[in-house]
Structure formats: structure tokens, C-alpha cells
Amino acid sequence: MISPVLPRLNALATAVPGHDIHQAFIDWAAARLTDERIRALFARMATRSGIDHRWSVLPPTSAGGSPVAPGGFYDTPGLPPTSARMTAYADHAPDLALQAIAKLGDAFDAPRITHIVVASCTGFVAPGIDQILARRLGLSPTVERVLIGFMGCYAGVTALRTARHIVRSEPDAVALVVSVELSTLHLSLADEPEPLLAMLQFSDGAAAGIVSSDGHGLVLGEGRSLALEDSGELIRWTIGDKGFEMILSGEVPGRLREALAAPAVRRTLFGDGTPPELLAVHAGGRSVLDAVEHALAAPPEALADSRSVLARFGNMSSATILFVLAEMMARGATGQGVAIAFGPGLAAEAIRFTA
């Protein structure tokens, strides 16, 4: 009898830039709110965000200031156009991705890589990041490439699921999975608290992993997808003349809490309807994590990895869920688990795993 192929996430590594811009953004955003009462409310919400640090590829100014300081990237009347932001993406995204790949150490062996799966929704360049990375890593020119673009925060799960499908169909395949997101390239002018609080969450980061049928690492199980009805306007990500414009409704946590409490939704995402012991939840914001914890009646420690990632790195779009899984792997977590992320739609993507 032929044994089933068990795709495994053999190794996972992460990287962030060295420029912490969190407090600089808070100061910039607060100055845009002219109503003292609203400014005080924004300050309280920022304090309660659960975020301590957010990182940007945009360098400090010559005087050590942030991208919004005089001489910084955003020190342009009306802010830089999308073209300038895409130039920055092309310059910085491959470098940050390569930093994550380098941290894989011996787990990355260029001659063994047969497939590369890249997720990124914060920029566009052609030839794509997949080709750029393959060339700079010295991968075979015949390596099979998949580029998952503009799916948003759940694309990290989609990348893992895609790699799993590849290995199941080709047991000798070795897939390099990469997510790289430069969310801080998309600052926009706003003078209302809701869009400013949405921008308050986002950060830059990259993650890289190896998926193969080798017998070590997380066993990747089946994937699940769910688009919630009548929710298409709650999370939107559109391309404007001044960068990519995020619309993140304050209704999202409530809709997630309501959805995850529904038996049909729980069966779709968790099989038998019961969440497993290991929960890798996309750190999309404190209110999102609170909603998931409440809806699933999960103990506070169940989302400790997600809250740790949120505090130290912020929301790095599709890379965030991979950071959470990296936390679990680093501490040696064992048991049945599910990685779940939420994004535009409003939709959820999930993948089961065994640690």
C-alpha cells in the first residue's frame, strides 16, 4: 500500500526592516485631527491598539527623522504618486524577502528548490518578485513560479495551501514559500480617526518557508475558504494615484464575531465545528483578535502568539500569519492546529496543521 504524501512546513523564518516608525506615525496622525476631543480619542485608541512597534523599509532622514519628517519619503506636497511608491517597492521588496530566506539557513538549498510561491499585495513589478528572487538566489531557470498578488492579509495562507497542493501532486517537489509586504509605502492623507486608526496598524515584513514531503516540521492539512455574504464593502484595497487605498470598516470585528459564532461557519473552517488547540490567527488588530477569542470562547493564552506578533511587528498583511506560525514553531508547540487569516471580501482563509 502506498503511503500518503504528507506535505510539511520544514522551516520558517521572518525578517523586518530596522526602522521603527510607530510613534512617528502616531504623532503625525494626531496633528491632523483638529478637534481636541477626537484627538484625545485617537490617542486612547492608539494606546489600546496592542501595538508597540511597526517597521518600515523607508529609511530615516539624514537628521534621523521618520518618513513623514522634513526630508523624508512623504515630505512631498500631496504625498508621492503611486509610481514613486512602486519604485520603492521594486527597490526594497526583494531585499527584505532575501533577508528572510537567508534566515532559513541550511533548510534552504538552492539546487533542491523546484517551485517558488510568492505572496505580495503591496506592490507590482514585472518581471515579478518571483523572477527577481529566483535569479538572485541562483535557482534553476526551470523553477516553477507562482505569484499570488493583491489578495490581502489572507494570502499567506493561500501561499501555504498552494505549496501543499504542489507537494501532494509531486512528492519530490521542494517549494520555497515567500511573503513580502511593504504596507508603509501606502500612507494616505486623512483627517478622520477611522482611516488613521486603520493605517496605525500596518507595517513591513517578510517571511520565507520550505514545504516538502521530508519528514520534519508542521504537517500541512486541508485548506478551507469562506467569503462572508453582504460584506464586500467592509475591507477594500484599491489602487489610487497616491498609493493603494485601504478601506477598513469598524464593523469588521463585530461581523467576524458574529460569523465565527455561527455553527455553519465553524464547520466550514474547523471541520467538526470545534476549534483545535493551536490557533494561529492573523494579527489584524487587537479588536480582531478580541473578536476571535470571544467568538470561539478561547482561553487568553490561545492567541498569545498572535498578540505577541501584533505587539512587536504590527499587521504586515499576508506575512503576518506566517510570523504567528513561526512563533509557534520556535517555542515547540505540539498538537492539532489551524492557521486562519481574514481579508478583503470580507473573507477567511484557513489551513489545518499538525505540530
Secondary structure, DSSP 4 states (H G I P E B T S, - for coil): -PPPP--EEEEEEEE--SEE-HHHHHHHHHHT--SHHHHHHHHHHHHTTS----EESSPPPTTS--TTSTTSTT-STT---HHHHHHHHHHHHHHHHHHHHHTTGGG--GGG--EEEEEE-S---SS-HHHHHHHHHT--TT-EEEEEES--TTHHHHHHHHHHHHHHHSTT--EEEEEEEEGGGG-----SHHHHHHHTTB-EEEEEEEEESSSSSEEEEEEEEEEPTT-TTTEEEEEETTEEEEEE-TTHHHHHHHHHTSHHHHHHHHSSS---SEEEE----HHHHHHHHHHTT--GGGGHHHHHHHHHH-B-GGGHHHHHHHHHHHTT--SEEEEEEEETTTEEEEEEEE-
